[in-house]
Amino acid sequence: MVKVQVSTDELVAGRYRLLEGVHHEEGREGWHGQDVESERPVTLTRSRLPAHLREEAELRTAVRITRESEALGLVCPGRVSVVVDVVEDKDFLWTVTARPEGVPLSALLGHGPVDYVRAARIGLGVLDVLGAAHQEGITHGDLSPGQVWVEERGGVTVAGFGLMGASASPRVTAPSYASPEQARGEGGGPATDLWALGAIMYEMVEGRPAIRDRGGLEATFRAVERLPIRAPLSAGPLSPAIQGLLRRDPVERVPESVVREALTRILKAELDEDSMPTESLPIFRDLDAPPARRVWGKVPLSRPVLLGGALAVTVVCFAGLTAAGGLSERGTSASGPAPSPRVSATPSPTPSASPSSTVAQQAPSTSPSPSSSSSTSASPSPSHTLTEDPPTGFFRYTAPQGFSVELPKGWKPVRTESSADGSYRVTLGASGDPRTLVVTYSTQLTSDPVAVWREVDTSLRGDSIAYERLGDIRAVTYQGYKGADMEWLSTNDGVRERTFGRGYLIGDHEGFSLRWTTPAADWDTTADRGALTTFLRTFKGGSQ
């Protein structure tokens, strides 16, 4: 690797002539150029040199960058800009590649937003390259619109592999596309690339970045780490995938396979639009988003099962947070088979609680004011046991997944999701009834239910409309197990809703959650209070 000083009037490394600037981002600039020795067209990118590369041996840096790009060039021929030369220029690094087809995505975005179908097509092309890289153990770590080249017919080439390497150093170019973990200086992995992809697709459909550059690394990193991201308004059915990728906790980001399925469905729906049956709907339709520019079927759906348009195919931890592994929506039939939870053979109740207890020591607030900032506890009535007949208007429902609960007559599963790790989520309700009960089983939980709800609280503040938590997060004992409760308000389709969530652990990483949502104005009615009391008293999870 040769050390040189370069101006735009000079040859880079005495060999590469700069012809035309093609993109500019914070810490990165790109040019079309020419190799004067071979007279071949090339592309040159000058990137701010990360600190860890300044300390690394020059030859080792060049070899690693070229090897990574060459390895990916073999896996994704024609879809990765293979580096042919690396040149050091003081605090910057030049990478020289064969000139890709098309134009940088940053140049395309200079003409305004693109429709969600084109955004999905470009996003899927980038995801294919990232997926191949991750399979090879390679993380990009520096992805931005300037590193994505788009052909007129839709092909995508990704540049910039190798600059960040496996270092834990935060990115130093295009910081507004940095993930929160990078902004905190924690480096990144595959989940970091997925955040950048979400930020790129967000900008494609909205015509503005998810986080604007603040004019300096530290200021922009603070914005990435702390500022909420407004839900996209023009993403149509792409919105849930984008929001799922922009989860601040990397563990909660939706996996590549789930995003790929979402984007593929959108593109297939576009191709089949004229012949698509009216009863068909793309599985990632964002029910919280404004109407899309096209009709996606005429079957009316009940209220959204995910608050704030969160991705509909990921496992939720207790109340709507995505757990690692995600949920595919293959087989969403209410009566279809689903994997049974791998429940621990030896549950782990808290030492101070009796395993025979069937009712939690704390129940949701019964305050009639939906805006109350605190809540009082009240125990559900113990007048019924699981051996007694259901109360009037209820029936005993046993799900194919193994759990059981007493439901209002006429209720049934309206949505079922499951994943390969045994996690699942079932939404129960009835047509015309605005209330829902969501039952979630997860195999990826931490050992502190209160801490999980704190994460949920943080996530909902960024994802939900007019979100307001009611009172404190409360530790409870439920059926002899360690658990926690949280209540909150949010607005959906102009209706103020109130949600009560209870999560509890049945093993080291396994647990259930119940989430009851109803119009806030009806919260303190006899019917709604009785329904919640019945759910909590009669729920039995799987082989628990």
N, C-alpha and C positions, 0 to 999 in steps of 0.2 A: 504494500500500500504506500503510495508516494505522497509526501507532504507538498502541497502547492498553495500558492496564493492566486486567486482567480478574480478577475472582473469580467463583466459581460462582453468586453472588447477583446478578451484573450482566449486562447485555447485552454480548455481544462486538461491538466496534465500534459500539455503540449500536443494533444491529439484530438480532442473533441471540441468542435465549434458549436457555440450556442446560436440557434437560428431564431426561435420564437418562443416566448413564454406561453405556457398553456394552463398553468394553474398556480395559485398562491394561497397558502394557508399559514396560520401562525406556526412558525418554526420550519416551514417547508415550502419550497418553490420547485416548479418543474418546467423544463424546456424541451422543445423539439431541437435536435441537434444532428450533427453529422460526424462520423468517424472519418477524419481526413486521410487516414492511411488506407482504409478499405473503401472509402466513399459510400459507406452504407448509412442509412438513416438510423438514428438512435434517439432514445429519450433519456435525459439526464434529470435526476432529482437531487436537490440539495436539502439535506435535513439537518436540523440542529443536533449535534452529537450528544447522546446521553452520557451522563457522568461515568457510567460503568464501562463504556467503550473507550473513554479517554484514558482509563487506567489499564485497559486490555492491550496486549501486544498487537501491534498494527497488522502483522501478517495473519495472526489468529482471527482477528475481526474480519478481514477480507475473506479468508477461507471459509469461515462459518457462514457468512452472508451468502456467498456464492453457492456453497454446498446446499444450504436450505432451499434456495430458489431452484437449483438444479433438481433436487429430489422431488420437489412439488411439480416441477415442469414435466417430470416423467409420469407422475400420478395424474396430473391434470394438463395434458398437452394442449397448448394454445390458450390456456386459461390462467396462466401465471406468468408474469413478466420475469423472465430468467435474467439474473444479473450477470453481466459479462465483465464488469470492471468495478472496482471500488477505489475511491480517491479521497484522501483526507485533506481538508482545507481549514486549518486552525480549529475552530469550535464547530465546524460543520463536516458533514460526510456526503460525498457525491456517490450515487449509485447509477451505473450506466446499464441500460437494457436495450434490447432490440425494440424498435418502436411498435407499441401495441396498435391494434386496429381501433378505430373509433376515437372518442374524445373523453377526457376525464369527466366523471359525474359532476364534479364541482362546476365545470363549464356549463353542463346541461342545466344544472340548478340555477345558474345565473339568468335563465330565461323564464323562471317561475316554476310553480309546482307541477307535478305530473299526476295523472290519474292513478287510482289505487291498483288498477290492473297492471299497468306498466311498472309501478313500484314493486308489486309482488313478483313480476317476472325478473326484474333486476335483483331484487332481494334473494330470490331463489338461486340465481346464478352465483351470487356472492356466497350464499350458504353452502352450496355444493363445494366450492373451493375451500371454505373454512372447515367443512366437515372432513374433507380429504386431508387437510393439514393436521387437524386434531387427531385423526387416525394414525398419522405418522409421528405424533408426539410434538408437533410444532404449533406454537401459538403466534399469531400475527402481532398482537399487542399494540399496533399503531394504525389501525384501520380508520379511514376517513374518506370522504368523497373524492379527494385528490388521489387516492390510491385505487380507485375503481374506474376502469375504462369501459365505456359502453359503446357497442357497435350499433349502427343504424338498424340492423335487423334483430337486435336484442341480445347478441352475445356479450359476455362479460369477461374481462381480464382483471385480475387483482395483482397489484404491485406492492412492494414494500416489505415482503417477508425477510426476516433476518435482522432487521435493524435493532429491535428490542431484545431478541434472543430469549434465553431462559432467565434473564436477570430479573430480580425483584424491583429494579429501578422503575419509577413511574415514567410514563411517556412524557416526552418533552416537545412533541409536535402536535398540532391540532388539538389542544387540550380540551376543547369543548366537546370532543367525542370520547374523552377519557371516561372510564367507568368510575363509580364512587370508590372502589377499592384502589384503583390507580391514583385517584385524587388524594387518598389518604397515605400514599406512598407504600402501598402493600404489594405493588406489582400486579400481575394478573395471570390468568390461564384461559382456557376455552370460554368460560363465562364472560370474561372481559371482551372477547371478540363478539359475543352475542349482544352485549350491551351496545357496542359500537354499531353493529348491524341495525339494532332497533333505532338508534339515534339517526342513522342514515335514512332508513325508511320513513321515519317521522318527518325529517326535513323534505324528503321527496314529495310527500302528500300535502304537507302544511305550507311549504314554501318558506319556512323559517326553521332555524335549529331548535332542538329541544332545549338546549342550554346555549345561550349566546356567549361568544368570546368576550371576556371582560378586559381585554387589552394587555394581559400579562398572565404568566403561568399560574402564580399563586392565587390571584383574584379569580381566575377561571376555575381552578381546582376547588376553591371554596364554594363557588356557585354550583358546581357539579355535585359536591358533597352535601350541600344544605338546601338548595332551592327546590321546591316542588316542580314537577313537570305537568303542565296543563294537558288534559286529555286531548288527543287530536280530534279535529272537527270535520276533516275532509277525508278520513281514511276508510269510511264505509266498513265492509267486512274485514278489512285489514287491521282495524283498530285494536281488537283484543290481542293479536299477535304482537303488535308494536308495544302495547302496554305490558304484556307479559315479559318481553325482552328488557324493558326498562325498569325492572324490579331492582331496588337498591341493594338488596342482599343477594350476592351471587348464587347462594344456595337455592334461592327462590326463583331464579330466572328459568324460563321455560327451556326445556332441552331442545337440541337441534332437530330431533325426529318429530317433535310436536309442531315446531315452527314449519318444518318442511311440509308436513301434512296440511297445515293451514294454507300455505301459499299454493300448494298444488291444487287444493280444492277450489280456491279462488280462480285459478287459471283454467281449470277444467270447467267450472261453471260458466266462464266467459266463452269458452269454445262451444259449450252445449246449450247456450242460453235460449236459442230458438226452439230446441227440442226438449228442454228440461221439463219434466213433469211439474205441475204446479205444487204438488205435495212435497217436493224435494226442497231442502234448504241446505246451504253450505254449513258445515258443522261449527264454523267459527263466527257465525253471524253475531255482530256486536249489538245486543239488544238495547244497550244504553246510548249508542251513538245516534246522531241525527240520521234521517233517512238517507240511504245511499242514492247515487245517481241512476241506479237501475233496480228493477224489481227482482227479488231473490226468492220468489215463491209467494203463494197467497194463503198459506196455512197460518191462522192466527196462533201466536204463542202466548203463554202466560207470562207473568212478570219475570224480569231477569233473575236468573239463579245465582248470578255473581254480582256483588256490589261493585259499582264503579267501573263496569266493563272489564274486569280482570279476565284473563284468559280462561276460557270455559273448559279447557281440557287438562288442567293441572290439578294435582292434589292440593287440598287446602289443609293447613295446620290449624285445626280447631275452628276458625271462623273465616277463612278465605285466603290464607297465605299459601303460596305454592310450596309443596314439599319437593325434595329432590326426586327426580325420576319422572314426574309429570304423569298426567292421565291422558290416554288416548280416548277419543270419543267413538271408537269403533264399537259397534254393537250397543247403541243407546236405547235399545228396546227396553221397556219397563219390565217385560217378562222374560227377557233373554238371560242366558247364563252369565255369571260373573264370577271372578275368582273369590274363593273363600278366604277370609283374613287368616293369616298365620298367627293366631293368637297364642301367646305364651302359655305353656302348660301350667306354669306356676306363677299366678299373678303376683303383683307386688303392691299390696295395699300399704298404706302408711301405718306405722307402728301403733299410732294412737287411735286408729279407727277400727271399728268392728267390721269384718268382711260381710257380716250378715245384714248390715244396714242397707236398706233399699232406697232411702231418701237422703238427699244432701242436707247438710246442716244449714246451708244458706240457699235461698231461692231468689229469683229476680225481684227487683223493686216493684211495688204496687202503687207507686206514686202516680196520681192522675196527671201530673204535669209533665209533658214530654220534654220540656226544657230544663227540668230539674238538674242541678249540678251534683246531687248526691242521691243515694238510694238507700232504702231500708230493707232489712231482710224479713222474710216471712216464709215459714215452712209450708210446703204443699200438704194438703190434707192427707193423712195416712189412713183414711177410712176404707180404702180398697187395697187389696193385695193382688199379686199376679195370678192367684188361683181363683179370684172372684170374677164374675161376669163384668165385661166393660160397662162403663156408665152409659146412660141413655144417649143415643146419638153417636156412639163410638163402636168400633169393632177392632178385634185383634188382628194386626197385620204382621205376617212373618215374611221377610224379604228373602229372595234367592241367595243373597249374600250371607244370610244367617242371623241378622239382627231382627228384633221384633219390637213392636210398639203399638199402643192403642191409638187409632186415628179416627177423625170424624168420618162418618159414613159418606161415601162418595169420593173419598180421597184415594189416590193411587200414585205410584211413581210417575213423574212427568219428565224426568231426565235421569239417566244413569251413566256414570263414567267409571272407568277402571283402568288400572295400569298393571304392567307385568310383575311389579313387586308385591302385588296383592292389595295395594291401596285402592280405595273406591270412594265414590260419593254418590248419594242418591237424594234427589230432590222430590219431596212429597207435597202434593197439593191437589187442587180440583179446578176444573174449568169455571171461570167466573168468580173464583174465590181469590182475593188478593193476598191471602196469607200463604206462607210456605214453611215447611220444616225441612232442613237440610241435615242429613246424617253423613258424616265423613269418618272413614277409618283410614289411619295412616300408619306406615311402618317406619317413618323417618322423623320421629319426634325427639325433642330434647327432654331432659329430666325435670324441667321447671315449667309447669303450666302457666304460671304468672308471667314468666319471661317471654313465653310464646305469645301471650296476649299483648304484651308491650310491643312486640314486633308487629303484630296485627294492627295495633293502634297507630303506629307510625306509618304503616303502609296505607291504611284507610284514609289518613289525613291527606295523602297525596292523590289518592285514586277516586275518592267519593265526592259527590256534590253536597255542599253544606254539611260536612261531617261534624258531629259533636259527640264526644264520649260522655256518657252519663255516670257520674260517680267514679269510684276507684275500681281498679281490677281487684277482684276478691278471691283469695284462696279458699277453696271449699273441699270438703270430703264428700264424695258421691259414690254410693254403693260400696263403701269401704276403700275407695281409691283416691289418690291425690288428684285434685282438679282445680279449676279456676273459672270464674264467671266474668263476663264483660258485657255491658250494654252500650248501645250507641244509636244516634239518629243520623239519617241521611235523606236525601231527596232523590226520588226516582220518577221520571216522567211527570214532574210537577207535584207528586204526592210525597208528603213527609212520612217517612217510615221509621219504625223503631225495631231494633233487633236485639235479642238476647242470645248470647252464646255461652255454652258450657262445654268445656273440654276436660277430659280426664285420661289418665294413663292406666293401662292395664298390664304393662310390662316395661322393660328398659327403654324401648323406643316405639312401642305400640300404644295406640290410644284411639278414642272416639271423640267426636264433638257433635253437639246438637245446636243448630242455629234456627231460631224462631223469628220470623219477620212478619210484621203486620202493620197496617196503617197506624200511625202514631195516635190519631184521634180515637181509634178503637182499642188502644192498649189496655185500658182499665175496665173494659166491658166485662160482664160476667162470662160471656162466651169465650173471649180470648184468654182471660185469666184461667178459666177452667181447662181450656185446651192445653195451655202450657203446663199447668200442674199435672195433667194426665200424662203428657209426654215424659216429663221428668220422673214421674212415679213408676211408669210402666216400661220404660225403655230397657231392653236387654241386648247387649252387643255380642253377636256371633256366639261362639262357644264359651263366652265369658261366664 
